[in-house]
Every structure is written in C-alpha cells, then in structure tokens.
Amino acid sequence: RQYVVLGAGLDTFACRNPHVDAGLQVYEVDHPASQRYKLGRMRASDMAPRSGTHFVAIDFETQTLREALAGAGFRFDRPAFFSMLGVAIYISDAAVMSTLRTIAACARGSEIAMSFAVTDEWLQPAARARRQRSMKALAAAGEPWITFYDPDVLSARLLEEGFSSARPLRPDDANRRYFADRRDGLSVTDAHMMLARV
C-alpha cells in the first residue's frame, strides 16, 4: 500500500494511479528544485495528482530518506515498494548507501528496484566509448555521472546492509525476459538493475 518513487523527476504515475481505491499511497521523493519545476509544469498542463500522493522534497546528499519520509506520513512499520531509477549515477556512493540503509530498515517484505551504472570493466570497448561521449555531454549540461558499481559487489553490500536478497538484472537477463521475439529488434545494452528485498 506504499509506493516510494525516489528521484521522481517527471514521472506521472501519481496522476494515473489505478490503485487509489485500494489505498495505495504514493510518495514522490525528489530534489526541491526538481519538484518545484515538476509541480509548475503540472499546473500549467492542468494535471493533478490523484488522492494519496505525497510530495517529499529531499537533497540526498545532505538529508536522509528516513527524515524526509517521516514528515510525510510514511509508515515504516508497513511494507513498501521503492523505485530508484536514474538516480544512483548522479549522487555520491555515501548518499546511495544511506538511502539503501533506510530501505533495509523498513518493514519485512519491502522491496526496491534500482538502476545503476556499472564500472568500466563491465563494458565492451564500443559501449565504453559511447558512454564516455554521453557522460561528457551530460557533464557539460551540469548533470555529471559520479557513481558506478560492480553488480556483484553491490549485491554483497546490500546483503551486508540488511536486505535478505539482492539480485542483479543484467542486460542479457532483461533482453531474455522482456524483449525476446520483438519484431522491431528493440533491446537494452547498458541497462543494469538491482532487485532487493528486506
């Protein structure tokens, strides 16, 4: 009954939440400036979040997720699902691990799906070169990538922090599971996810 969108950005799930009647509470957690921009765009577009939506402002580098959620009515004694997509690459390892530590201390049954960027040795030369070009452009736009993980090391760290399971979803896994037999040939090459459960 609790869904926490970490680094919500311009995600619109809160405006189309199909589980309002079931009591799903949605917590959109993001940097204050990003959240102000989004709320302004929503007002300009006549979009409104459905009931049960909570906007939670946080600077992941200077605040803890526990502090931010505590003031928004989040129930730490009840399970929750967390998504953290496109966030870990932009914040420090210390901020990532602090956030994950808070989730690991949530009620049993809580889960997280997070994306992350792998360290260079996990990439083929062509993929590494593509990523370097992208990173250069993003840094010039003020959005540098700063945090990278070895999937196996990240799994071990999550278990040390208190998760009962931590399983990487690698591009090959995702392609077999989600993109097999597509007529348009769409697939993923560099997308790495981690699925962890308390």
C-alpha atoms as an extended CHARMM CRD file, in Angstrom:
* protein
*
       198  EXT
         1         1  ARG       CA              0.0000000000        0.0000000000        0.0000000000  PROA      1               0.0000000000
         2         2  GLN       CA              3.0760000000        2.2870000000       -0.1360000000  PROA      2               0.0000000000
         3         3  TYR       CA              4.9980000000        3.1250000000       -3.3060000000  PROA      3               0.0000000000
         4         4  VAL       CA              8.0220000000        5.4070000000       -2.9980000000  PROA      4               0.0000000000
         5         5  VAL       CA              9.4110000000        6.9310000000       -6.2060000000  PROA      5               0.0000000000
         6         6  LEU       CA             12.9570000000        8.0650000000       -5.4300000000  PROA      6               0.0000000000
         7         7  GLY       CA             14.1530000000       10.7850000000       -7.7790000000  PROA      7               0.0000000000
         8         8  ALA       CA             10.6600000000       11.0210000000       -9.2610000000  PROA      8               0.0000000000
         9         9  GLY       CA             11.5930000000       13.6110000000      -11.8770000000  PROA      9               0.0000000000
        10        10  LEU       CA              8.7630000000       13.9940000000      -14.3890000000  PROA      10              0.0000000000
        11        11  ASP       CA              7.2370000000       10.5790000000      -13.6800000000  PROA      11              0.0000000000
        12        12  THR       CA              3.4340000000       10.7580000000      -13.9570000000  PROA      12              0.0000000000
        13        13  PHE       CA              2.3490000000        7.6340000000      -12.0640000000  PROA      13              0.0000000000
        14        14  ALA       CA              0.7960000000        9.7810000000       -9.3090000000  PROA      14              0.0000000000
        15        15  CYS       CA             -1.5620000000       11.3240000000      -11.8960000000  PROA      15              0.0000000000
        16        16  ARG       CA             -2.7490000000        7.9550000000      -13.2090000000  PROA      16              0.0000000000
        17        17  ASN       CA             -2.5110000000        5.7590000000      -10.1110000000  PROA      17              0.0000000000
        18        18  PRO       CA             -5.0110000000        2.9470000000      -10.7940000000  PROA      18              0.0000000000
        19        19  HSD       CA             -4.8590000000        1.7180000000       -7.1870000000  PROA      19              0.0000000000
        20        20  VAL       CA             -6.3500000000        4.7100000000       -5.3740000000  PROA      20              0.0000000000
        21        21  ASP       CA             -9.4120000000        2.7330000000       -4.3000000000  PROA      21              0.0000000000
        22        22  ALA       CA             -7.1430000000        0.0640000000       -2.8090000000  PROA      22              0.0000000000
        23        23  GLY       CA             -5.4890000000        2.7540000000       -0.7070000000  PROA      23              0.0000000000
        24        24  LEU       CA             -2.1030000000        2.9350000000       -2.4310000000  PROA      24              0.0000000000
        25        25  GLN       CA             -0.1130000000        5.8700000000       -1.0450000000  PROA      25              0.0000000000
        26        26  VAL       CA              2.4490000000        7.3170000000       -3.4770000000  PROA      26              0.0000000000
        27        27  TYR       CA              5.4700000000        9.2020000000       -2.1470000000  PROA      27              0.0000000000
        28        28  GLU       CA              7.2720000000       11.2260000000       -4.7940000000  PROA      28              0.0000000000
        29        29  VAL       CA             10.7420000000       11.9660000000       -3.4360000000  PROA      29              0.0000000000
        30        30  ASP       CA             12.9540000000       14.4300000000       -5.2890000000  PROA      30              0.0000000000
        31        31  HSD       CA             15.2460000000       17.4300000000       -5.0170000000  PROA      31              0.0000000000
        32        32  PRO       CA             13.2860000000       20.5670000000       -4.0420000000  PROA      32              0.0000000000
        33        33  ALA       CA             14.1800000000       22.4280000000       -7.2620000000  PROA      33              0.0000000000
        34        34  SER       CA             13.1840000000       19.4590000000       -9.4410000000  PROA      34              0.0000000000
        35        35  GLN       CA              9.9430000000       19.0820000000       -7.5420000000  PROA      35              0.0000000000
        36        36  ARG       CA              9.0730000000       22.7830000000       -7.9070000000  PROA      36              0.0000000000
        37        37  TYR       CA              9.6880000000       22.5720000000      -11.6500000000  PROA      37              0.0000000000
        38        38  LYS       CA              7.5160000000       19.4810000000      -11.9870000000  PROA      38              0.0000000000
        39        39  LEU       CA              4.6390000000       20.9090000000       -9.9510000000  PROA      39              0.0000000000
        40        40  GLY       CA              4.7640000000       24.0730000000      -12.0640000000  PROA      40              0.0000000000
        41        41  ARG       CA              4.6100000000       22.0420000000      -15.2730000000  PROA      41              0.0000000000
        42        42  MET       CA              1.7090000000       20.0060000000      -13.8850000000  PROA      42              0.0000000000
        43        43  ARG       CA             -0.2490000000       23.1680000000      -13.0380000000  PROA      43              0.0000000000
        44        44  ALA       CA              0.4490000000       24.6140000000      -16.4910000000  PROA      44              0.0000000000
        45        45  SER       CA             -0.8150000000       21.3940000000      -18.0780000000  PROA      45              0.0000000000
        46        46  ASP       CA             -3.8940000000       21.0740000000      -15.8450000000  PROA      46              0.0000000000
        47        47  MET       CA             -2.5770000000       17.7880000000      -14.4900000000  PROA      47              0.0000000000
        48        48  ALA       CA             -3.4230000000       16.8390000000      -10.9360000000  PROA      48              0.0000000000
        49        49  PRO       CA             -2.0920000000       14.0170000000       -8.8060000000  PROA      49              0.0000000000
        50        50  ARG       CA             -4.6710000000       11.5300000000       -7.5870000000  PROA      50              0.0000000000
        51        51  SER       CA             -5.5100000000       11.2970000000       -3.8990000000  PROA      51              0.0000000000
        52        52  GLY       CA             -2.9410000000        9.5960000000       -1.7240000000  PROA      52              0.0000000000
        53        53  THR       CA              0.0060000000       11.4060000000       -3.3220000000  PROA      53              0.0000000000
        54        54  HSD       CA              2.6840000000       12.9210000000       -1.1020000000  PROA      54              0.0000000000
        55        55  PHE       CA              5.4300000000       15.1820000000       -2.4790000000  PROA      55              0.0000000000
        56        56  VAL       CA              8.5770000000       14.7730000000       -0.4050000000  PROA      56              0.0000000000
        57        57  ALA       CA             11.4660000000       17.1700000000       -1.0040000000  PROA      57              0.0000000000
        58        58  ILE       CA             14.9750000000       15.9050000000       -0.2800000000  PROA      58              0.0000000000
        59        59  ASP       CA             18.5870000000       16.6320000000       -1.0500000000  PROA      59              0.0000000000
        60        60  PHE       CA             20.0200000000       13.1040000000       -0.9850000000  PROA      60              0.0000000000
        61        61  GLU       CA             23.4870000000       14.4800000000       -0.1950000000  PROA      61              0.0000000000
        62        62  THR       CA             22.5060000000       16.3900000000        2.9380000000  PROA      62              0.0000000000
        63        63  GLN       CA             19.3290000000       14.6960000000        4.2270000000  PROA      63              0.0000000000
        64        64  THR       CA             18.3990000000       11.1150000000        4.9750000000  PROA      64              0.0000000000
        65        65  LEU       CA             15.4660000000        9.3660000000        3.3900000000  PROA      65              0.0000000000
        66        66  ARG       CA             14.1960000000        8.4570000000        6.8630000000  PROA      66              0.0000000000
        67        67  GLU       CA             13.9960000000       12.1230000000        7.8510000000  PROA      67              0.0000000000
        68        68  ALA       CA             12.2350000000       13.0870000000        4.6370000000  PROA      68              0.0000000000
        69        69  LEU       CA              9.6580000000       10.2860000000        4.7210000000  PROA      69              0.0000000000
        70        70  ALA       CA              8.9470000000       10.6180000000        8.4380000000  PROA      70              0.0000000000
        71        71  GLY       CA              7.4730000000       14.0630000000        7.8830000000  PROA      71              0.0000000000
        72        72  ALA       CA              5.1970000000       12.8660000000        5.0630000000  PROA      72              0.0000000000
        73        73  GLY       CA              3.1910000000       10.2120000000        6.8810000000  PROA      73              0.0000000000
        74        74  PHE       CA              5.1380000000        7.2150000000        5.5800000000  PROA      74              0.0000000000
        75        75  ARG       CA              4.6150000000        4.0970000000        7.7120000000  PROA      75              0.0000000000
        76        76  PHE       CA              7.9440000000        2.4390000000        8.4540000000  PROA      76              0.0000000000
        77        77  ASP       CA              6.1040000000       -0.4270000000       10.1420000000  PROA      77              0.0000000000
        78        78  ARG       CA              4.3910000000       -1.4170000000        6.8830000000  PROA      78              0.0000000000
        79        79  PRO       CA              5.9890000000       -2.8560000000        3.7360000000  PROA      79              0.0000000000
        80        80  ALA       CA              6.6900000000       -0.5570000000        0.8110000000  PROA      80              0.0000000000
        81        81  PHE       CA              7.9520000000       -0.8010000000       -2.7450000000  PROA      81              0.0000000000
        82        82  PHE       CA             10.7010000000        1.6500000000       -3.7290000000  PROA      82              0.0000000000
        83        83  SER       CA             11.8680000000        2.5420000000       -7.2300000000  PROA      83              0.0000000000
        84        84  MET       CA             15.1690000000        4.3550000000       -7.7150000000  PROA      84              0.0000000000
        85        85  LEU       CA             15.5910000000        4.7520000000      -11.4540000000  PROA      85              0.0000000000
        86        86  GLY       CA             18.1840000000        7.0470000000      -12.9820000000  PROA      86              0.0000000000
        87        87  VAL       CA             19.2790000000        8.3740000000       -9.5820000000  PROA      87              0.0000000000
        88        88  ALA       CA             22.3040000000        6.4610000000       -8.2660000000  PROA      88              0.0000000000
        89        89  ILE       CA             24.5770000000        7.6880000000      -11.0760000000  PROA      89              0.0000000000
        90        90  TYR       CA             24.0370000000       11.3270000000      -10.0680000000  PROA      90              0.0000000000
        91        91  ILE       CA             24.5890000000       11.1220000000       -6.2980000000  PROA      91              0.0000000000
        92        92  SER       CA             27.5370000000       10.0430000000       -4.1820000000  PROA      92              0.0000000000
        93        93  ASP       CA             28.0780000000        6.4810000000       -3.0460000000  PROA      93              0.0000000000
        94        94  ALA       CA             27.5700000000        7.6860000000        0.5380000000  PROA      94              0.0000000000
        95        95  ALA       CA             24.1380000000        9.1110000000       -0.3730000000  PROA      95              0.0000000000
        96        96  VAL       CA             23.1690000000        5.9520000000       -2.2870000000  PROA      96              0.0000000000
        97        97  MET       CA             24.1340000000        3.6960000000        0.6080000000  PROA      97              0.0000000000
        98        98  SER       CA             22.4370000000        5.9190000000        3.1960000000  PROA      98              0.0000000000
        99        99  THR       CA             19.2320000000        5.6950000000        1.1520000000  PROA      99              0.0000000000
       100       100  LEU       CA             19.5220000000        1.9180000000        0.7870000000  PROA      100             0.0000000000
       101       101  ARG       CA             20.2470000000        1.5610000000        4.5150000000  PROA      101             0.0000000000
       102       102  THR       CA             16.9670000000        3.3480000000        5.2960000000  PROA      102             0.0000000000
       103       103  ILE       CA             15.0820000000        0.9740000000        2.9910000000  PROA      103             0.0000000000
       104       104  ALA       CA             16.7940000000       -2.0710000000        4.5280000000  PROA      104             0.0000000000
       105       105  ALA       CA             15.4400000000       -0.9340000000        7.9220000000  PROA      105             0.0000000000
       106       106  CYS       CA             11.8430000000       -0.8050000000        6.6330000000  PROA      106             0.0000000000
       107       107  ALA       CA              9.2360000000       -3.4650000000        7.3570000000  PROA      107             0.0000000000
       108       108  ARG       CA              9.9080000000       -7.0140000000        6.2230000000  PROA      108             0.0000000000
       109       109  GLY       CA              8.6380000000       -7.5470000000        2.6740000000  PROA      109             0.0000000000
       110       110  SER       CA              9.7380000000       -4.1000000000        1.4800000000  PROA      110             0.0000000000
       111       111  GLU       CA             11.4830000000       -4.1250000000       -1.9010000000  PROA      111             0.0000000000
       112       112  ILE       CA             13.4830000000       -1.8850000000       -4.1830000000  PROA      112             0.0000000000
       113       113  ALA       CA             14.1720000000       -1.8830000000       -7.9090000000  PROA      113             0.0000000000
       114       114  MET       CA             17.0770000000        0.4160000000       -8.7370000000  PROA      114             0.0000000000
       115       115  SER       CA             19.0900000000        1.1840000000      -11.8270000000  PROA      115             0.0000000000
       116       116  PHE       CA             22.8100000000        1.8450000000      -11.6930000000  PROA      116             0.0000000000
       117       117  ALA       CA             25.7900000000        2.3380000000      -13.9620000000  PROA      117             0.0000000000
       118       118  VAL       CA             28.4360000000       -0.3530000000      -13.9950000000  PROA      118             0.0000000000
       119       119  THR       CA             32.1590000000        0.2200000000      -13.6820000000  PROA      119             0.0000000000
       120       120  ASP       CA             34.1540000000        0.3850000000      -16.9260000000  PROA      120             0.0000000000
       121       121  GLU       CA             35.3760000000       -3.2070000000      -16.7930000000  PROA      121             0.0000000000
       122       122  TRP       CA             31.7980000000       -4.4410000000      -17.2780000000  PROA      122             0.0000000000
       123       123  LEU       CA             31.5210000000       -2.6600000000      -20.6350000000  PROA      123             0.0000000000
       124       124  GLN       CA             32.7420000000       -3.6990000000      -24.0610000000  PROA      124             0.0000000000
       125       125  PRO       CA             35.0620000000       -1.1210000000      -25.7020000000  PROA      125             0.0000000000
       126       126  ALA       CA             32.3270000000        0.2260000000      -28.0230000000  PROA      126             0.0000000000
       127       127  ALA       CA             29.8620000000        0.6130000000      -25.1450000000  PROA      127             0.0000000000
       128       128  ARG       CA             32.5490000000        2.2700000000      -23.0280000000  PROA      128             0.0000000000
       129       129  ALA       CA             33.2520000000        4.7840000000      -25.7950000000  PROA      129             0.0000000000
       130       130  ARG       CA             29.5280000000        5.5300000000      -26.2180000000  PROA      130             0.0000000000
       131       131  ARG       CA             29.1880000000        6.0760000000      -22.5010000000  PROA      131             0.0000000000
       132       132  GLN       CA             32.1990000000        8.4100000000      -22.3850000000  PROA      132             0.0000000000
       133       133  ARG       CA             30.6040000000       10.5790000000      -25.0810000000  PROA      133             0.0000000000
       134       134  SER       CA             27.2920000000       10.6610000000      -23.2270000000  PROA      134             0.0000000000
       135       135  MET       CA             28.9780000000       11.4510000000      -19.9200000000  PROA      135             0.0000000000
       136       136  LYS       CA             30.8830000000       14.3400000000      -21.4700000000  PROA      136             0.0000000000
       137       137  ALA       CA             27.6690000000       15.8740000000      -22.8190000000  PROA      137             0.0000000000
       138       138  LEU       CA             25.8230000000       15.3620000000      -19.5330000000  PROA      138             0.0000000000
       139       139  ALA       CA             28.6520000000       16.8830000000      -17.5070000000  PROA      139             0.0000000000
       140       140  ALA       CA             28.6160000000       19.9210000000      -19.7960000000  PROA      140             0.0000000000
       141       141  ALA       CA             24.8730000000       20.2340000000      -19.0930000000  PROA      141             0.0000000000
       142       142  GLY       CA             25.5450000000       20.1740000000      -15.3470000000  PROA      142             0.0000000000
       143       143  GLU       CA             24.4970000000       16.5390000000      -14.7500000000  PROA      143             0.0000000000
       144       144  PRO       CA             27.7520000000       14.5840000000      -14.2850000000  PROA      144             0.0000000000
       145       145  TRP       CA             27.6990000000       10.8610000000      -13.6150000000  PROA      145             0.0000000000
       146       146  ILE       CA             29.6580000000       10.2380000000      -10.4360000000  PROA      146             0.0000000000
       147       147  THR       CA             28.8300000000        6.7980000000       -9.0340000000  PROA      147             0.0000000000
       148       148  PHE       CA             29.4310000000        3.3890000000      -10.6260000000  PROA      148             0.0000000000
       149       149  TYR       CA             29.1250000000       -0.1460000000       -9.2660000000  PROA      149             0.0000000000
       150       150  ASP       CA             30.3030000000       -3.6610000000       -9.8740000000  PROA      150             0.0000000000
       151       151  PRO       CA             26.9960000000       -5.6080000000       -9.7600000000  PROA      151             0.0000000000
       152       152  ASP       CA             28.3790000000       -8.4270000000       -7.6190000000  PROA      152             0.0000000000
       153       153  VAL       CA             29.9690000000       -6.0360000000       -5.1400000000  PROA      153             0.0000000000
       154       154  LEU       CA             26.7490000000       -4.0050000000       -4.9190000000  PROA      154             0.0000000000
       155       155  SER       CA             24.7590000000       -7.1910000000       -4.2270000000  PROA      155             0.0000000000
       156       156  ALA       CA             27.1330000000       -8.1160000000       -1.3980000000  PROA      156             0.0000000000
       157       157  ARG       CA             26.9210000000       -4.6230000000        0.0940000000  PROA      157             0.0000000000
       158       158  LEU       CA             23.1240000000       -4.7280000000        0.0990000000  PROA      158             0.0000000000
       159       159  LEU       CA             23.1610000000       -8.0380000000        1.9550000000  PROA      159             0.0000000000
       160       160  GLU       CA             25.5770000000       -6.5240000000        4.4830000000  PROA      160             0.0000000000
       161       161  GLU       CA             23.1720000000       -3.6060000000        4.9740000000  PROA      161             0.0000000000
       162       162  GLY       CA             20.3280000000       -5.9520000000        5.9340000000  PROA      162             0.0000000000
       163       163  PHE       CA             18.4910000000       -6.9340000000        2.7560000000  PROA      163             0.0000000000
       164       164  SER       CA             17.5340000000      -10.6150000000        2.7120000000  PROA      164             0.0000000000
       165       165  SER       CA             18.1370000000      -10.8760000000       -1.0380000000  PROA      165             0.0000000000
       166       166  ALA       CA             19.7950000000       -8.7690000000       -3.7190000000  PROA      166             0.0000000000
       167       167  ARG       CA             19.7720000000       -9.8610000000       -7.3420000000  PROA      167             0.0000000000
       168       168  PRO       CA             21.2590000000       -8.0260000000      -10.3230000000  PROA      168             0.0000000000
       169       169  LEU       CA             19.2410000000       -7.9040000000      -13.5340000000  PROA      169             0.0000000000
       170       170  ARG       CA             21.7980000000       -7.6360000000      -16.3080000000  PROA      170             0.0000000000
       171       171  PRO       CA             21.0740000000       -6.5530000000      -19.9030000000  PROA      171             0.0000000000
       172       172  ASP       CA             21.1260000000      -10.1560000000      -21.1630000000  PROA      172             0.0000000000
       173       173  ASP       CA             18.6320000000      -11.1210000000      -18.4450000000  PROA      173             0.0000000000
       174       174  ALA       CA             16.3600000000       -8.2020000000      -19.3440000000  PROA      174             0.0000000000
       175       175  ASN       CA             16.5320000000       -8.9890000000      -23.0610000000  PROA      175             0.0000000000
       176       176  ARG       CA             15.5560000000      -12.6250000000      -22.4770000000  PROA      176             0.0000000000
       177       177  ARG       CA             12.7760000000      -11.7010000000      -20.0770000000  PROA      177             0.0000000000
       178       178  TYR       CA             11.2670000000       -8.5850000000      -21.6510000000  PROA      178             0.0000000000
       179       179  PHE       CA             12.4930000000       -8.1570000000      -25.2350000000  PROA      179             0.0000000000
       180       180  ALA       CA             12.5660000000      -11.6570000000      -26.7410000000  PROA      180             0.0000000000
       181       181  ASP       CA             10.8120000000      -12.0690000000      -30.0890000000  PROA      181             0.0000000000
       182       182  ARG       CA             10.1860000000       -8.3710000000      -30.6210000000  PROA      182             0.0000000000
       183       183  ARG       CA              9.5810000000       -7.5840000000      -34.2700000000  PROA      183             0.0000000000
       184       184  ASP       CA             11.3380000000       -4.2150000000      -34.0530000000  PROA      184             0.0000000000
       185       185  GLY       CA             14.5440000000       -5.6770000000      -32.5750000000  PROA      185             0.0000000000
       186       186  LEU       CA             14.4450000000       -3.3750000000      -29.5510000000  PROA      186             0.0000000000
       187       187  SER       CA             16.8490000000       -4.4620000000      -26.8040000000  PROA      187             0.0000000000
       188       188  VAL       CA             18.9090000000       -2.9990000000      -23.9860000000  PROA      188             0.0000000000
       189       189  THR       CA             22.6990000000       -2.8920000000      -23.9430000000  PROA      189             0.0000000000
       190       190  ASP       CA             23.8910000000       -0.9490000000      -20.8910000000  PROA      190             0.0000000000
       191       191  ALA       CA             20.8840000000       -1.0900000000      -18.5440000000  PROA      191             0.0000000000
       192       192  HSD       CA             21.6920000000       -2.6620000000      -15.1900000000  PROA      192             0.0000000000
       193       193  MET       CA             19.1550000000       -3.0760000000      -12.4000000000  PROA      193             0.0000000000
       194       194  MET       CA             19.2650000000       -4.3780000000       -8.8570000000  PROA      194             0.0000000000
       195       195  LEU       CA             16.2630000000       -6.0180000000       -7.2330000000  PROA      195             0.0000000000
       196       196  ALA       CA             16.4670000000       -6.2920000000       -3.4330000000  PROA      196             0.0000000000
       197       197  ARG       CA             14.0830000000       -7.4120000000       -0.7180000000  PROA      197             0.0000000000
       198       198  VAL       CA             14.0570000000       -6.7600000000        3.0260000000  PROA      198             0.0000000000
